[in-house]
Amino acid sequence: MNIEVLVAGYVSIRDELAEARAAYKAVEEESKAAMADLEAQILQISNDTGVESFKTKSGTAFRTTKDYARVAPGARSQLDEWVLQTGNLQVYTSHLSKVAVKELMETGELEPSSAGIDYIQEDVIQVRRPTK
């Protein structure tokens, strides 16, 4: 098979996937908005009646509390200072910024293996549309 056919096939499949993804996103957004509206209505009934759980033929709706934690806007340095003072490193998640790691490697400030970092680069093929 020649390269022209391979690239054309790749671009065609990628376009079909993008269209399907866009169509799904539209349906998903609409469905999630409708579900959020129903959820709000059920929560209001729960608030008004004091009932915590509603068992129906279609399923059970129940009240629960969700917890969220994020760094408050403009408060990263305050959080970092608190962590350093208390030693509570467990409040952070464990992931690395590949951009920061690469920049530190390029400036010679970091040797990944000596810092316990696996830095991996791999060659891949990417396909772009022709310029018009």
C-alpha positions, 0 to 999 in steps of 0.5 A, spaced: 500 500 500 502 506 498 503 512 503 498 516 499 493 511 501 495 510 508 495 518 510 488 519 506 485 513 510 488 516 517 485 523 516 478 520 513 478 516 520 480 521 524 475 526 521 469 521 522 472 520 529 471 528 530 464 528 528 462 522 532 465 525 538 462 532 537 455 529 536 456 525 542 459 531 546 452 535 544 448 529 546 452 529 553 451 536 554 444 536 553 443 530 557 447 532 563 443 539 563 437 535 563 439 530 569 442 536 573 435 540 573 432 533 575 437 533 580 435 540 583 428 538 583 429 532 587 434 536 592 428 541 593 423 536 594 428 533 599 429 540 602 422 541 603 420 535 606 426 533 610 426 526 606 433 523 605 431 517 600 426 516 595 425 509 593 421 508 586 419 503 581 425 507 577 430 507 582 432 510 589 434 517 589 438 519 596 441 525 599 448 525 600 454 530 601 460 530 596 466 533 598 471 538 594 478 540 595 482 545 591 487 550 592 483 557 593 484 562 587 491 566 589 493 562 595 498 557 592 503 560 596 499 560 602 498 552 601 505 551 600 507 554 606 502 550 610 505 544 608 512 546 609 510 548 616 506 542 618 509 536 613 502 534 611 505 532 604 499 528 603 495 533 601 498 534 594 497 529 588 503 525 585 504 527 578 509 531 574 509 537 570 512 534 563 514 541 561 517 543 567 521 537 567 523 538 560 525 545 562 529 543 568 533 538 564 534 543 558 537 548 563 542 542 566 538 543 573 535 536 573 538 529 571 531 525 571 534 518 574 537 522 580 531 525 582 527 518 581 523 521 575 522 516 569 523 521 563 521 517 556 521 520 549 518 516 544 518 517 536 511 517 533 507 518 527 502 524 527 498 526 521 496 533 519 492 536 513 495 539 507 496 546 508 491 550 503 
